[in-house]
Amino acid sequence: KMMAIKAYAAQKVGGILEPFEYDPGELETDQVEIDISSCGICHSDLSMLDNDWQMTQYPFVPGHEIVGKIATIGEGITHLKPGQTVGLGWFSKSCMTCKECMSGNHNLCPSAEGVIVGRHGGFANKVRAHQGWIIPLPEGINLKTAGPLFCGGITVFNPIIQNNIQPTDRVGVVGIGGLGHLALRFLRAWGCEVTAFSTSPDKEAEARELGAHHFVNTHDPDALAKLANSFDMILVAVNVELDWDGYINALRPKGKLHIVGAAPSVSATVFPLIIGEKSIGGSPLGSPATISTMLDFAARHGIEPVTETFPMSKVNDALEKLRTGKPRFRLVLENDLD
């Protein structure tokens, strides 16, 4: 008989997390069970805890930036083996047969399943997922900080791939937080000329340390206007409404305003888009193959998130810090349940 999985769950909207156990049932033939060593905390965990997206089911176990070792594999699995160190991000499954999956865009699968949507996530001692989304970690990745790469990392790495960003490109990053700080590290290693945009002038030294060549304090009303026709891509990593026209004006012809922070809406003047053949877009996470590419790139260049660690038993303190504090820049829970 399978052992119960130990976790931390909220019983109601915005509730505190309390010890919780559940029986996962029989392991499916295409499923992998991971013994969790650590799990990052992402802003999406808070949004789900608070039912901001109207799709949370309670009891709710958050956690989708998971690192651990494979405990058990389904009998149909041949490419993974118990004991391997792996990671798991937002998606736990995609159909593997639709046009999106078959063309390598598994993250766009219409029936893709989220690790914490209608099922229990990684604030636990174990978690399960479909074999396709279990990603082995390459040599040279720091296991203690790797968790946030599986959501925050891939969210900002995917646009580099999707937009075919070249090392000769000039790229701006708006917001130097959980997502933005990783974007600076990736883009600097990619070879780009990198500009950080922030409302916090006190982040300048850190932004430069993380890889920015230039820093723009967006509280200065003229700052954006001076940068007309400068960028091949501007990556928006904040979830607030911006001076959209100002940023579009700062793009070069064919430039892309790429949004990964879930801002409520975008309002832009159309004419500059037409004249400069510019575009506004966004993306969710990335495919398993792109995650593997990101991990290899991160290992090669020594890129990791800046993290702060809590034991999993202090999960409520960690969530409170994310709600009210200014984490630098990602929080990671280390499993102390066993």
C-alpha positions as CSV (number, residue, x, y, z in Angstrom):
1,K,0.0,0.0,0.0
2,M,1.2,3.5,-0.8
3,M,2.1,5.7,2.1
4,A,0.1,8.9,2.7
5,I,1.7,12.1,1.4
6,K,2.4,14.7,4.1
7,A,1.8,18.3,3.1
8,Y,0.7,21.8,4.2
9,A,-2.7,22.9,3.1
10,A,-5.1,25.8,3.4
11,Q,-8.7,24.8,4.2
12,K,-10.2,28.0,3.0
13,V,-9.5,31.1,0.8
14,G,-6.5,32.9,2.2
15,G,-6.3,30.5,5.1
16,I,-3.1,29.6,7.0
17,L,-1.4,26.4,5.9
18,E,-1.7,23.5,8.3
19,P,-0.4,19.9,8.3
20,F,-2.4,17.8,6.0
21,E,-2.2,14.2,4.7
22,Y,-3.7,12.7,1.6
23,D,-3.6,9.3,-0.2
24,P,-2.5,9.7,-3.8
25,G,-3.8,6.3,-4.8
26,E,-2.1,4.0,-7.2
27,L,0.8,5.4,-9.3
28,E,-0.2,5.6,-12.9
29,T,2.0,4.0,-15.6
30,D,3.1,7.3,-17.0
31,Q,3.5,9.0,-13.6
32,V,6.6,9.8,-11.5
33,E,6.6,10.3,-7.8
34,I,9.3,12.7,-6.4
35,D,10.7,12.8,-2.9
36,I,10.8,16.6,-2.5
37,S,14.0,18.2,-1.1
38,S,12.9,21.8,-1.7
39,C,10.1,23.9,-3.2
40,G,10.2,27.6,-4.2
41,I,7.4,30.0,-3.3
42,C,6.0,31.9,-6.3
43,H,3.6,34.8,-6.4
44,S,1.2,32.5,-8.2
45,D,1.0,30.4,-5.0
46,L,-0.4,33.4,-3.2
47,S,-2.8,34.2,-6.0
48,M,-4.1,30.6,-5.9
49,L,-4.2,30.6,-2.1
50,D,-6.4,33.7,-2.3
51,N,-8.4,32.3,-5.2
52,D,-7.6,35.4,-7.3
53,W,-8.1,33.4,-10.5
54,Q,-11.3,31.7,-9.4
55,M,-10.0,28.1,-9.9
56,T,-8.6,27.1,-6.5
57,Q,-10.0,24.0,-4.8
58,Y,-9.6,23.5,-1.0
59,P,-8.0,22.0,0.8
60,F,-5.2,23.6,-1.2
61,V,-1.6,22.5,-1.2
62,P,0.6,25.2,-3.0
63,G,4.0,24.7,-4.5
64,H,5.2,24.4,-8.1
65,E,8.9,25.1,-8.0
66,I,9.9,21.6,-7.0
67,V,13.3,19.9,-6.7
68,G,13.8,16.4,-5.5
69,K,14.8,12.9,-6.3
70,I,12.7,10.3,-8.1
71,A,11.2,7.9,-5.6
72,T,9.1,5.7,-7.9
73,I,8.3,5.6,-11.6
74,G,5.3,4.2,-13.4
75,E,5.9,0.8,-15.1
76,G,5.6,2.4,-18.6
77,I,8.6,4.8,-18.1
78,T,12.0,4.0,-19.6
79,H,13.9,7.3,-19.8
80,L,13.9,8.1,-16.1
81,K,15.0,6.1,-13.1
82,P,14.7,6.2,-9.3
83,G,17.3,8.3,-7.5
84,Q,17.6,10.9,-10.3
85,T,17.6,14.5,-9.3
86,V,14.8,16.3,-11.1
87,G,12.6,19.4,-11.1
88,L,9.0,20.1,-11.7
89,G,7.3,23.5,-12.4
90,W,3.8,24.9,-13.0
91,F,2.6,22.1,-15.3
92,S,2.2,18.5,-14.2
93,K,0.8,17.1,-17.4
94,S,-0.1,17.8,-21.0
95,C,-1.9,15.6,-23.5
96,M,1.2,14.8,-25.6
97,T,-1.0,14.3,-28.7
98,C,-2.6,17.7,-29.7
99,K,-1.0,20.0,-32.3
100,E,0.6,22.1,-29.6
101,C,2.2,19.2,-27.8
102,M,3.3,17.5,-31.1
103,S,4.9,20.7,-32.3
104,G,6.9,21.1,-29.1
105,N,4.7,23.7,-27.5
106,H,3.5,21.6,-24.6
107,N,3.1,24.7,-22.4
108,L,0.3,25.8,-24.8
109,C,-1.6,22.5,-24.6
110,P,-5.3,23.4,-24.2
111,S,-5.8,20.6,-21.7
112,A,-2.5,21.1,-19.8
113,E,-2.8,20.4,-16.1
114,G,-1.3,22.6,-13.4
115,V,0.6,21.1,-10.4
116,I,-1.6,23.1,-8.0
117,V,-4.8,23.4,-10.0
118,G,-7.3,20.8,-8.9
119,R,-4.5,18.7,-7.3
120,H,-1.9,18.9,-4.6
121,G,1.4,20.6,-5.0
122,G,4.9,20.8,-3.7
123,F,4.6,22.1,-0.1
124,A,4.8,18.5,0.8
125,N,7.2,15.6,1.2
126,K,6.2,14.0,-2.2
127,V,4.5,15.0,-5.4
128,R,3.5,13.3,-8.6
129,A,3.4,14.4,-12.2
130,H,3.4,13.0,-15.8
131,Q,6.8,11.8,-17.0
132,G,6.9,14.5,-19.8
133,W,7.2,17.3,-17.3
134,I,9.8,15.8,-15.0
135,I,13.1,17.4,-16.0
136,P,16.4,16.0,-14.9
137,L,18.9,18.5,-13.5
138,P,22.2,18.8,-15.2
139,E,25.6,18.7,-13.4
140,G,26.6,22.1,-12.0
141,I,23.1,23.3,-10.9
142,N,22.9,24.3,-7.3
143,L,20.0,22.1,-5.9
144,K,19.3,24.5,-3.1
145,T,18.4,27.4,-5.4
146,A,17.2,25.5,-8.5
147,G,13.5,25.4,-7.6
148,P,12.6,28.9,-8.8
149,L,14.1,28.2,-12.2
150,F,11.2,25.9,-12.9
151,C,8.7,28.8,-12.8
152,G,10.3,32.2,-12.4
153,G,13.3,31.1,-14.5
154,I,11.5,29.6,-17.4
155,T,9.0,32.4,-17.5
156,V,11.8,34.9,-18.4
157,F,14.0,32.5,-20.4
158,N,11.2,31.4,-22.7
159,P,10.8,34.9,-24.3
160,I,14.5,34.9,-25.3
161,I,13.9,31.7,-27.3
162,Q,10.4,32.6,-28.6
163,N,11.6,36.0,-29.9
164,N,14.8,34.7,-31.3
165,I,16.8,37.2,-29.3
166,Q,20.4,37.6,-30.6
167,P,23.5,38.4,-28.5
168,T,23.7,41.7,-30.5
169,D,20.2,42.8,-29.3
170,R,19.4,45.5,-26.8
171,V,16.9,44.4,-24.3
172,G,15.1,46.1,-21.4
173,V,13.7,44.5,-18.3
174,V,10.9,46.2,-16.4
175,G,10.8,45.4,-12.7
176,I,13.8,43.9,-10.7
177,G,12.0,41.4,-8.5
178,G,11.5,37.6,-8.5
179,L,11.3,37.4,-12.3
180,G,13.3,40.5,-13.4
181,H,16.5,39.7,-11.5
182,L,16.7,36.3,-13.3
183,A,16.0,38.0,-16.6
184,L,19.0,40.3,-16.0
185,R,21.3,37.3,-15.4
186,F,20.1,35.3,-18.4
187,L,20.2,38.3,-20.8
188,R,23.7,39.4,-19.7
189,A,25.0,35.8,-20.2
190,W,23.2,35.7,-23.6
191,G,25.3,38.6,-24.7
192,C,22.7,41.3,-24.9
193,E,23.1,44.9,-23.9
194,V,20.8,45.0,-20.9
195,T,18.8,47.9,-19.4
196,A,17.0,47.6,-16.1
197,F,13.8,49.7,-15.5
198,S,12.7,50.2,-11.9
199,T,10.7,52.5,-9.7
200,S,13.2,51.9,-7.0
201,P,16.4,53.9,-7.5
202,D,18.0,52.1,-4.5
203,K,18.0,48.9,-6.7
204,E,20.5,50.3,-9.2
205,A,23.7,48.9,-7.7
206,E,22.1,45.5,-7.4
207,A,20.6,45.6,-10.9
208,R,24.1,46.3,-12.3
209,E,25.6,43.4,-10.2
210,L,22.9,41.1,-11.6
211,G,23.9,42.0,-15.2
212,A,22.3,45.3,-16.2
213,H,24.6,47.6,-18.2
214,H,22.2,50.5,-17.7
215,F,19.6,51.5,-15.1
216,V,16.6,53.7,-15.6
217,N,14.6,55.2,-12.8
218,T,11.1,55.2,-14.2
219,H,9.9,57.8,-11.7
220,D,11.8,60.3,-13.9
221,P,9.1,61.4,-16.4
222,D,11.6,62.1,-19.2
223,A,13.6,58.9,-18.8
224,L,11.5,56.8,-21.2
225,A,11.2,59.6,-23.8
226,K,15.0,59.8,-24.1
227,L,15.1,56.1,-25.0
228,A,13.0,56.2,-28.2
229,N,14.0,53.6,-30.8
230,S,16.4,51.8,-28.5
231,F,15.3,48.2,-27.8
232,D,14.7,45.0,-29.7
233,M,12.7,43.6,-26.8
234,I,11.3,45.0,-23.6
235,L,10.4,42.3,-21.1
236,V,7.7,43.4,-18.6
237,A,8.2,41.5,-15.4
238,V,5.8,43.5,-13.2
239,N,2.0,43.0,-12.8
240,V,1.0,46.7,-12.9
241,E,-0.2,49.0,-15.6
242,L,2.6,51.0,-17.2
243,D,3.1,53.9,-19.6
244,W,2.5,51.4,-22.5
245,D,2.9,54.0,-25.3
246,G,6.2,55.1,-23.7
247,Y,7.6,51.6,-23.7
248,I,6.4,51.0,-27.3
249,N,8.1,54.2,-28.3
250,A,11.3,52.9,-26.8
251,L,11.2,49.8,-29.1
252,R,13.1,49.7,-32.4
253,P,11.3,48.8,-35.6
254,K,10.1,45.2,-35.3
255,G,10.6,45.4,-31.5
256,K,8.6,43.3,-29.1
257,L,6.9,44.4,-25.9
258,H,6.8,41.0,-24.2
259,I,4.7,40.7,-21.0
260,V,5.2,38.0,-18.4
261,G,3.9,39.9,-15.4
262,A,0.1,39.5,-15.2
263,A,-0.9,43.1,-15.5
264,P,-4.6,43.6,-15.6
265,S,-4.7,45.2,-19.0
266,V,-2.7,47.0,-21.8
267,S,-3.8,50.2,-23.5
268,A,-1.8,51.3,-26.4
269,T,-2.0,53.6,-29.4
270,V,-2.1,51.5,-32.5
271,F,-0.4,53.8,-35.0
272,P,3.2,53.3,-33.6
273,L,2.7,49.6,-33.8
274,I,1.8,49.7,-37.5
275,I,4.5,52.2,-38.5
276,G,7.3,50.4,-36.7
277,E,5.9,46.9,-37.2
278,K,6.1,46.5,-33.5
279,S,4.1,44.0,-31.4
280,I,2.8,43.3,-27.9
281,G,2.8,39.7,-26.7
282,G,3.2,37.5,-23.7
283,S,4.0,33.9,-22.9
284,P,3.3,31.2,-20.2
285,L,6.4,29.4,-18.9
286,G,8.0,27.1,-21.5
287,S,8.1,23.6,-22.9
288,P,10.0,20.8,-21.3
289,A,12.6,21.0,-24.0
290,T,13.0,24.8,-23.4
291,I,13.3,24.1,-19.6
292,S,16.1,21.6,-20.3
293,T,17.9,24.2,-22.5
294,M,17.5,26.8,-19.8
295,L,19.0,24.5,-17.2
296,D,22.0,23.7,-19.4
297,F,22.5,27.4,-20.0
298,A,22.2,28.2,-16.3
299,A,24.7,25.5,-15.4
300,R,27.2,26.6,-18.1
301,H,27.1,30.3,-16.9
302,G,26.6,29.7,-13.2
303,I,23.2,31.4,-13.2
304,E,21.0,30.9,-10.2
305,P,18.2,32.9,-8.5
306,V,19.0,34.9,-5.4
307,T,17.1,33.0,-2.7
308,E,16.2,33.1,0.9
309,T,15.5,29.8,2.6
310,F,12.9,28.8,5.2
311,P,12.2,25.3,6.6
312,M,8.9,24.0,5.2
313,S,7.5,24.0,8.7
314,K,7.8,27.8,8.7
315,V,5.7,28.1,5.5
316,N,3.3,30.6,7.0
317,D,6.2,32.9,7.9
318,A,7.6,32.6,4.4
319,L,4.2,33.4,2.8
320,E,3.8,36.4,5.1
321,K,7.2,37.7,4.0
322,L,6.1,37.3,0.3
323,R,2.9,39.2,1.1
324,T,4.3,42.1,3.1
325,G,8.0,42.1,2.8
326,K,10.5,42.6,0.0
327,P,12.0,39.2,-0.6
328,R,15.4,39.1,-2.3
329,F,14.3,37.7,-4.6
330,R,12.8,34.2,-4.4
331,L,11.9,32.3,-1.3
332,V,12.6,28.6,-1.1
333,L,11.2,26.0,1.4
334,E,13.4,23.2,2.5
335,N,11.5,20.0,3.3
336,D,11.7,19.1,7.0
337,L,8.5,17.0,7.0
338,D,10.1,13.6,6.9
